[in-house]
Amino acid sequence: MKTICFRRHISFLNSVKMEDSESQMLSDEEQTPEPLLGSLDIFLFSLIAGLLIYWFFFRKKPEPVPEMKPFTPTSFIEKMKKTNRNVVVFYGSQTGTAEEFANRLAKDAQRYGMKGMPTDPEEYDMSELSRLKEIPNSMAVFCMATYGEGDPTDNAQEFYDWMQGTDDDLAGVNFAVFGLGNKTYEHFNATGKYTDKRLAELGGNRVFDLGLGDDDSNLEEDFISWKEQFWPAVCEFFGVEATGEDSSIRQFELVVHNDINMNEVYTGEMGRLKSFQTQKPPFDSKNPFLATVTGNRKLNEGGNRHLMHIELDITDSKIRYDSGDHVAVYPTNDAAVVNRIGERLGVDLDTVISLKNLDEESNKKHPFPCPTTYRTALTHYLDINNTPRTNVLFELAQYASDPQEQENMRKMASASPEGKALYHSWVLDSERNILAILEDLPSLNPPIDHLCELLPRLQARYYSIASSSKVKAAKESSRVWPPTDPNSFLLSVAGKEVGETILYFGCRHKNEDFLYQQELEEFERAGVLTQLNVAFSRDQEHKIYVQHLLKKNKEQLWKLIHSNNAHIYVCGDARNMARDVHTAFYEIAEEVGGLTHTQAVDYFKKLMTKGRYSQDVWS
Ligand SMILES: Cc1cc2nc3c(=O)[nH]c(=O)nc-3n(C[C@H](O)[C@H](O)[C@H](O)COP(=O)(O)O)c2cc1C
């Protein structure tokens, strides 16, 4: 957790996750000598080192972008009519959870005699929403995650923009919204809330109340509790009844390829076959760049955390990035765990298979790239390490021959208090992954293809990039590159005109997790940092956090902020640090600036609007 305070200038990056109330602050005002930049050209992020490391970026597309076909959104209304669907479930999802929930809701619809269609809003013309009423007994459900400063996900951005700008009449359009968020963020579930409010404002008919899932607590539980009430409300609204509650419906059918050319079999690629053998730009999430790890060192000295400094070689990739952009790391699962799943289920993991969507009209032909082997699927495409969600337990329960085991699995998938408690203790608290569940429920023998259909996709891990290629370019041409995105924190000191730069850095123990101690101290010596203030929260009896140091230097800080136009960057833990630092600034404004509390709140709100108080926080 860091607070950076700076003016007109850039520094280096950082996105190392810490858990204590710690922060850094950077400020610059005066001219300082030529900074030490060599060691600033680094990438810094905490990460799981995988065998394969690939790249892609959220915000900035690599350049140049050749061979891009213009994308024409298609009509989801026509598709629904053609395929006889009446429930469309849109998802705004970055890392797959909202998409998974949308799939589950679409599948659930069959239990109520309806036909669902999980849908990516980016692929369709959302301005057709008002036409939904052309389909009898129809409904649009939205599973919307929130990111950034209350922003929609990338795939929901266009839909969001459309909602903001449209005055379409949605009378007769039935809808419901489930938001996915995290309470530790300031703008809790902002996108879900906005979608729900806006669709109603436009005249849409809310079939059921907005659901607010909290990833800080138990998102799965929030979802099944909402769902448990949502479907009865839908039944009442449309006058339908639930049918075949317990039946499990397969979405994909198994095809075994006994005689296939192995050159046509996916071996872990995300999109194009053989994309790792013949790497071709542009690189993105479907066509990741295979980067060589050129630097890898542990940053913390002790404690049970493992914070790494990693450098990746992207020469020849044509990838451009800026500090604050993200790098995605595609992990691979442990071969030993994959083997144990194969042994436990008694299958040959090298069988070449495809899982084919039974719904031929679906855009999603396979749950992961096919044809492939079970081994590749379990190694590269499926999440076998996290605790399975309740729908996986529910669907697998049919394969438990012991009635008690079967009953417990179904119970855990229900929204009953005992069921929730059992899921909590037996799955979540005990951190049972799918292998542990199979090993601890001896009567459970699911076919591996059904298991592969049910497990969620293995997600790339995103890390903020610490360096900036623009900073490097600016340095080479002796220009000072201004921060293009104030949300990317700990920006780099890039050129000659560096003002006063104050850094507040907090961690638990000086000897354990004072990350980049050497570099930071060197920056202070060289004048890159005018001041380095550190708080080691647990090195003394009474905990000291960065906010205490801020308060200690309140006169200096108020002068910088109020008279010298300083910028404040807060980076790190969202749950405690960001809030405590914010409160410390209010107190400084009150105590030194003589503002009332309300005035102080307004004052910092204005600074935020002007981009002079930015946060990059996470939990
Ligand atoms: C970098 C980051 C930023 C986030 N920002 C917010 C936020 O501003 N408000 C919020 O309610 N939740 C926020 N979340 C929580 C996500 O919305 C939540 O984890 C959600 O389940 C993700 O859904 P997805 O997997 O479909 O992308 C954030 C999560 C991450 C990782």
The ligand as a Gaussian input file, in Angstrom:
#p B3LYP/6-31G(d) Opt

LIG

0 1
 C       -8.748000      -4.569000     -10.106000
 C      -10.134000      -4.749000      -9.574000
 C      -10.946000      -3.641000      -9.420000
 C      -12.240000      -3.781000      -8.899000
 N      -13.014000      -2.666000      -8.704000
 C      -14.238000      -2.799000      -8.139000
 C      -15.032000      -1.645000      -7.867000
 O      -14.679000      -0.497000      -8.135000
 N      -16.254000      -1.841000      -7.291000
 C      -16.719000      -3.082000      -6.970000
 O      -17.818000      -3.187000      -6.434000
 N      -15.982000      -4.192000      -7.226000
 C      -14.757000      -4.092000      -7.795000
 N      -14.010000      -5.217000      -8.050000
 C      -14.551000      -6.557000      -7.734000
 C      -15.084000      -7.301000      -8.984000
 O      -16.154000      -6.605000      -9.575000
 C      -15.583000      -8.680000      -8.553000
 O      -14.463000      -9.419000      -8.084000
 C      -16.275000      -9.463000      -9.645000
 O      -16.721000     -10.683000      -9.114000
 C      -15.414000      -9.742000     -10.858000
 O      -16.216000     -10.358000     -11.872000
 P      -15.622000     -10.989000     -13.207000
 O      -14.806000     -12.197000     -12.793000
 O      -16.817000     -11.410000     -14.009000
 O      -14.815000      -9.988000     -13.924000
 C      -12.726000      -5.082000      -8.567000
 C      -11.905000      -6.202000      -8.751000
 C      -10.623000      -6.036000      -9.245000
 C       -9.758000      -7.262000      -9.426000

